[in-house]
Amino acid sequence: MDVSTPTTTTSLRRSLEAETPPILVELRPPRADLDAADSMDAWIDLHHALGRLAGTERHVLVTDSAVGQREEENLTHLLANLPSEVTRDRVVPILTCKHTLDYCTLYAERALAAGLQSLTVVGGDHGVGAPRCVPHAWELRRILQDHVPALELGGWANPHRDAQEQATFLTEDFHADFFLTQIVSHHRGATGIERLVGTLDRRGFELPGIAGVFLYRSPNRTTLDRLATYFPVPVDEVVADFESGLSAEEICARSIRAALDAGARGVYVSNLGLRGAGRRLTRILDALDALDART
């Protein structure tokens, strides 16, 4: 199945219903603690990355204080700096519950008024930063669903947890049109997606899932161990992949293929960075095409 060509539909939910599974990209806005010059450089890099990625009709997720680090507000800068060639419905911000309720409802209003069609709402790390405005993300999605019903909402699931438990979360009071998953790979997590999708199918519940994969750029164990504090990382297996001669892009391509084969309706790629993100994605998709050609 060809996944290298971006979808031509606009709504993220509609793209997940298409025959060709979409490949999304997750980008991070600049950290809030950068000085003015570094922040400006980072926003310029994000501007160019969005132009190259979303400008080809590919949906781009933009994080909200990823891994507990406070970031510049994604929506303000996106609306001010989005390249003219990029339609706003290609951008899918992520909003955590770690803001006031008034802020969150106004954020959703601003997103819809600006032409965005989709918003992913997640809880946010309990252990760092501001407290959540509601205990669980589904509660905020329910509020936003009533407040801004025209906006597509996405949620979160963890395929590394029990499939029955996660399926129950997704089918009871989830209040979303799609869901993202925790990072998975061809070594770990793909079988969890298969179990989760199978459980949802048996329950007769259709909710498309977008699996997360990570571009591991090197076999450095210190870096991989640090990443493992945020999500499950198969450290030994990733190191072995590099030692076998696989490139970072080839390893990522194998994880994309495993997630799609497990039943994910789409994939988002993390850790492309900003400078050179489009070129890295092209190499990943070329590696995916080569992998598919051999099977």
Buried (B, 14 or more C-beta within 10 A) or exposed (E): EEBBEBBEBBBBBBBBEEEBBBBBBBBBBBBEEBEEEEBEBBBBBBBBBBBBBBBBBBBBBBBBBBBBEBBBBBBEBBBEEBEEEBBBBBBBBBBBBBBEBEEBBBBBBBBBEBEBBBBBBBBBBEEEBEEBBBEEBBBBBBBBBEBBEEBBBBBBBBBBEEBEEBBBBBBEEBBBBBBBBBBBBBBBBBEBBBBBBBBBEEEEEEBBBBBBBBBBBEBEEEBBEEBEEBBBBBBEEBBEBBEEEBBBBBBBBBBBBBBBBBBBBBBBBBBBEBBBBBEBBBBBBBBBEEBBEEE
